[in-house]
Structures are given as structure tokens and as C-alpha cells.
Amino acid sequence: MLSIGKSGGLLALTALMTLLMMTMGVWQLSRADEKRLLLQEWQQRRDIGLALNEALAMSSPFGYRLEASGVYLAGGDLFLDNQMNAGRVGYRLILPLQTRYGLLAVDAGWWPADPDRRKLPRVPVHEDPVQLSGNIIRLYVPPLSLGEVPFDPHHPSVVSLEQSHLERIWGQPVLPFVLKLGADDWQPVVMGPERHIGYAAQWFAMTLAVWIAAGWFYRRRDEA
């Protein structure tokens, strides 16, 4: 039979695990709400057009349609690595567009990766002025980072579009958002609200399981 001290310790451990798991479940529900609002914002804004100066005057222009013109910076092509499309790994081609307000990062679409990751896709050279139309999205920054990866101009792949990182690579001021071209299967969230709700349900189910196990243990102890 467990002593009173050990029994109390087990109860405290059960309570601590409950607190942690409930906290994680509530956090997942809050993330689901954030993703739901982001998707609603995207649906509401995606067909409303802005000029570049109007977008820059807004604190949160993400999702709106943007018209921009300029010339691509020669030799500035970047490949955003680890981008999935229909289950395939590849890159998103990021082009720097020179505008009167600074460089605008342009997401020109997804490209498949070569089995030999040392080889990057061959893309057309852009020399003439262009008039572009697309949607404004956030500069991609991975949720977890182990530090900045050294940039190799001979193999221009990146894992982040952090503004300061792009400015070091391109050597000019960079605008605080991306112009997303095309109509592929990109969406503004990687994980939809349904996934977060599912994870929350798992945390709550584990909390219930812990208490069922604790109740079974204490019942067996009392019967002994």
C-alpha cells in the first residue's frame, strides 16, 4: 500500500499533468480561432484591389489584391526551400521587383525539386518592365529556427523570407510583404482550423484518460 505522502504526490502529479494538457487543448482551440479568422479575412479581401502606396499605408494589408509594376532585379532569384505541393517537395520562386518604394518580393509560384538537391530549377530570365497583379501575403518566417543559414549566391536557396535577411541578400530595402502571383493550391494557412480542433480533442481525451487511470488506481488501493 502506498504511504499518504506517495499517494499525495501521485495526486499532485495527476493535477499537474491535467493543467498542462488542458492548457495545450485550450491553446489549440485559440489557434483554430486564429486560423478561422485568417481564412475569413482572405476570402473577404482577395478580390479588393490596392495600389502599392495604399498597401504600404496600411498596418495589415494581407489578403488584398495588389497591382504593382517595375523591373526584376537581375540575378536576384531565390528559391524558398521545403515547400510542398500535392505531396511533392519543391521550392517557391521568389523574385525581387524594383519599385519606387523599394524591392518587392514576388512569389512567382511553386517549382518541383530535383532528386539531386544540389540542382536548382532553371527559370526564365526577366529583363523587361512588368505589370503584376496578385495577392499580398506575409513574408514567410519558419516557426522554429536554429539560426540563420549562410547564404550561397551560387546556390540561392533560402528557408526564410525574413525582411532583414532579404535585405542582406539583395542589398536594398525590402517591403514588408510578398506579392503572391498565380492561382495554384496555395492557401494562407498551412494547417487549417480543423486540425487544431482535432489536436485539442486529443489533449482533452488524454486528460480524461489520466483521471480515469487515477480513479482506477485509487479504487484498487482502497479495496486492498
C-alpha positions as CSV (number, residue, x, y, z in Angstrom):
1,M,0.0,0.0,0.0
2,L,1.3,3.5,-0.8
3,S,2.0,5.9,2.0
4,I,0.0,9.0,2.4
5,G,2.9,11.0,1.1
6,K,3.3,9.0,-2.0
7,S,-0.4,9.0,-2.6
8,G,-0.5,12.8,-2.3
9,G,2.5,13.0,-4.7
10,L,0.7,10.9,-7.3
11,L,-2.4,13.2,-6.9
12,A,-0.2,16.3,-7.4
13,L,1.4,14.8,-10.5
14,T,-2.1,14.0,-11.9
15,A,-3.2,17.5,-11.3
16,L,0.0,18.9,-12.9
17,M,-0.5,16.7,-16.0
18,T,-4.1,17.9,-16.2
19,L,-3.1,21.5,-16.0
20,L,-0.5,21.1,-18.8
21,M,-2.8,19.1,-21.1
22,M,-5.8,21.4,-20.6
23,T,-3.6,24.4,-21.3
24,M,-2.4,22.7,-24.6
25,G,-6.0,21.9,-25.5
26,V,-7.2,25.5,-24.9
27,W,-4.2,26.8,-26.9
28,Q,-5.1,24.6,-29.8
29,L,-8.6,25.9,-29.8
30,S,-7.3,29.5,-29.8
31,R,-5.1,28.6,-32.8
32,A,-8.2,27.2,-34.5
33,D,-10.0,30.5,-34.0
34,E,-7.0,32.5,-35.3
35,K,-6.8,30.3,-38.5
36,R,-10.6,30.6,-39.0
37,L,-10.4,34.4,-38.8
38,L,-7.4,34.4,-41.2
39,L,-9.3,32.3,-43.8
40,Q,-12.4,34.6,-43.5
41,E,-10.2,37.6,-43.9
42,W,-8.6,36.1,-47.0
43,Q,-12.0,35.3,-48.6
44,Q,-13.2,38.9,-47.9
45,R,-10.1,40.7,-49.1
46,R,-8.8,38.6,-52.0
47,D,-10.8,40.5,-54.7
48,I,-10.4,44.0,-53.3
49,G,-7.6,45.8,-55.2
50,L,-5.0,48.2,-53.8
51,A,-2.2,50.2,-55.3
52,L,1.3,49.7,-53.8
53,N,1.3,53.0,-51.9
54,E,-2.1,52.2,-50.4
55,A,-0.9,48.8,-49.2
56,L,2.2,50.4,-47.6
57,A,-0.1,52.9,-45.7
58,M,-2.0,50.0,-44.1
59,S,-0.9,48.2,-40.9
60,S,-2.3,44.9,-42.1
61,P,-2.7,44.7,-45.9
62,F,-2.5,40.9,-46.1
63,G,-5.0,39.3,-48.4
64,Y,-5.8,42.3,-50.5
65,R,-5.2,42.2,-54.3
66,L,-2.2,44.3,-55.3
67,E,-1.3,45.9,-58.6
68,A,2.4,46.7,-59.0
69,S,4.9,47.5,-61.7
70,G,8.6,47.5,-62.0
71,V,11.7,45.7,-63.2
72,Y,13.1,42.5,-61.7
73,L,16.5,42.8,-60.1
74,A,18.9,40.9,-62.3
75,G,20.4,37.9,-60.6
76,G,18.2,38.2,-57.5
77,D,16.2,35.0,-58.0
78,L,15.7,33.0,-54.7
79,F,14.2,29.6,-54.1
80,L,12.3,29.2,-50.8
81,D,13.0,25.6,-49.8
82,N,10.9,22.9,-48.3
83,Q,7.6,23.9,-49.9
84,M,5.0,21.2,-50.5
85,N,2.5,21.0,-53.4
86,A,0.2,18.0,-53.8
87,G,2.5,15.9,-51.6
88,R,5.6,16.8,-53.6
89,V,8.6,18.7,-52.2
90,G,9.9,21.7,-54.0
91,Y,10.5,25.4,-54.0
92,R,8.7,28.7,-54.3
93,L,10.4,31.0,-56.7
94,I,10.9,34.4,-55.1
95,L,11.8,37.3,-57.4
96,P,12.8,40.9,-56.3
97,L,10.8,43.5,-58.1
98,Q,12.3,47.0,-58.2
99,T,9.6,49.6,-57.4
100,R,9.8,53.3,-56.5
101,Y,9.2,52.3,-52.8
102,G,11.8,49.6,-52.6
103,L,12.2,45.9,-53.5
104,L,9.0,43.9,-53.5
105,A,9.4,40.1,-53.0
106,V,7.3,38.4,-55.6
107,D,6.2,34.8,-55.2
108,A,6.2,33.5,-58.8
109,G,4.9,30.0,-58.0
110,W,5.9,26.5,-57.0
111,W,8.7,24.6,-58.7
112,P,9.5,20.9,-58.2
113,A,12.8,19.9,-56.6
114,D,15.3,17.8,-58.5
115,P,16.2,14.5,-56.8
116,D,19.7,15.9,-56.6
117,R,19.1,18.8,-54.2
118,R,22.3,20.4,-55.4
119,K,20.5,21.3,-58.6
120,L,18.0,24.2,-58.6
121,P,15.3,24.7,-61.3
122,R,16.2,26.7,-64.4
123,V,13.9,29.7,-64.7
124,P,13.5,32.3,-67.5
125,V,15.4,35.5,-67.4
126,H,13.2,38.5,-66.7
127,E,14.6,41.8,-68.3
128,D,11.6,43.9,-69.4
129,P,9.3,46.0,-67.2
130,V,6.4,44.1,-65.9
131,Q,2.9,44.9,-64.6
132,L,1.9,42.4,-62.0
133,S,-1.3,41.5,-60.2
134,G,-1.6,39.2,-57.2
135,N,-2.4,39.0,-53.5
136,I,-0.5,40.3,-50.6
137,I,0.8,37.7,-48.2
138,R,3.2,37.7,-45.2
139,L,6.9,37.3,-45.5
140,Y,7.4,33.6,-44.7
141,V,9.4,33.0,-41.5
142,P,9.5,29.4,-40.2
143,P,8.0,28.9,-36.7
144,L,11.2,27.3,-35.5
145,S,14.7,28.4,-36.4
146,L,18.1,27.2,-35.4
147,G,19.8,30.4,-36.6
148,E,20.4,32.0,-39.9
149,V,21.7,29.6,-42.6
150,P,24.6,31.1,-44.5
151,F,23.6,32.3,-48.0
152,D,25.4,30.8,-51.0
153,P,24.9,33.1,-54.1
154,H,25.9,30.1,-56.3
155,H,23.0,28.0,-54.8
156,P,20.4,30.7,-53.9
157,S,18.0,28.6,-51.8
158,V,16.6,30.1,-48.5
159,V,14.4,28.7,-45.7
160,S,13.1,32.1,-44.6
161,L,11.9,35.3,-46.1
162,E,12.7,37.4,-43.1
163,Q,12.9,41.0,-44.2
164,S,16.3,41.7,-42.8
165,H,17.7,38.5,-44.3
166,L,16.3,39.5,-47.8
167,E,17.9,43.0,-47.4
168,R,21.3,41.5,-46.7
169,I,21.0,39.2,-49.8
170,W,19.6,41.8,-52.2
171,G,21.5,44.8,-50.8
172,Q,18.5,47.1,-50.8
173,P,15.5,48.0,-48.6
174,V,12.7,45.3,-48.9
175,L,9.0,46.0,-48.5
176,P,7.3,44.2,-45.6
177,F,5.1,41.8,-47.5
178,V,5.1,39.4,-50.5
179,L,3.1,39.7,-53.8
180,K,1.7,36.2,-54.4
181,L,1.1,35.6,-58.1
182,G,-0.9,32.8,-59.7
183,A,-3.8,30.6,-58.7
184,D,-2.1,27.3,-57.5
185,D,-3.3,25.5,-54.4
186,W,-1.5,27.9,-52.0
187,Q,-3.6,28.9,-49.0
188,P,-2.8,31.5,-46.2
189,V,-2.6,28.8,-43.5
190,V,-0.5,25.6,-43.6
191,M,-2.7,23.9,-41.0
192,G,-6.5,24.5,-41.1
193,P,-8.7,25.1,-38.0
194,E,-10.0,21.5,-38.2
195,R,-6.5,20.1,-37.5
196,H,-6.2,22.3,-34.4
197,I,-9.6,21.3,-33.2
198,G,-8.6,17.7,-33.6
199,Y,-5.4,18.2,-31.6
200,A,-7.4,20.0,-28.9
201,A,-9.8,17.0,-28.7
202,Q,-6.7,14.7,-28.3
203,W,-5.4,16.7,-25.4
204,F,-8.8,16.7,-23.7
205,A,-9.2,13.0,-24.3
206,M,-5.7,12.4,-22.7
207,T,-6.8,14.5,-19.7
208,L,-9.9,12.3,-19.3
209,A,-7.8,9.1,-19.6
210,V,-5.4,10.3,-16.9
211,W,-8.2,10.9,-14.5
212,I,-9.8,7.5,-15.3
213,A,-6.5,5.8,-14.7
214,A,-6.1,7.8,-11.4
215,G,-9.6,6.9,-10.3
216,W,-9.0,3.2,-11.1
217,F,-5.7,3.3,-9.1
218,Y,-7.3,4.9,-6.0
219,R,-10.2,2.5,-6.1
220,R,-7.9,-0.5,-6.2
221,R,-5.9,1.0,-3.4
222,D,-9.0,1.4,-1.2
223,E,-10.1,-2.2,-2.0
224,A,-6.7,-3.6,-1.0
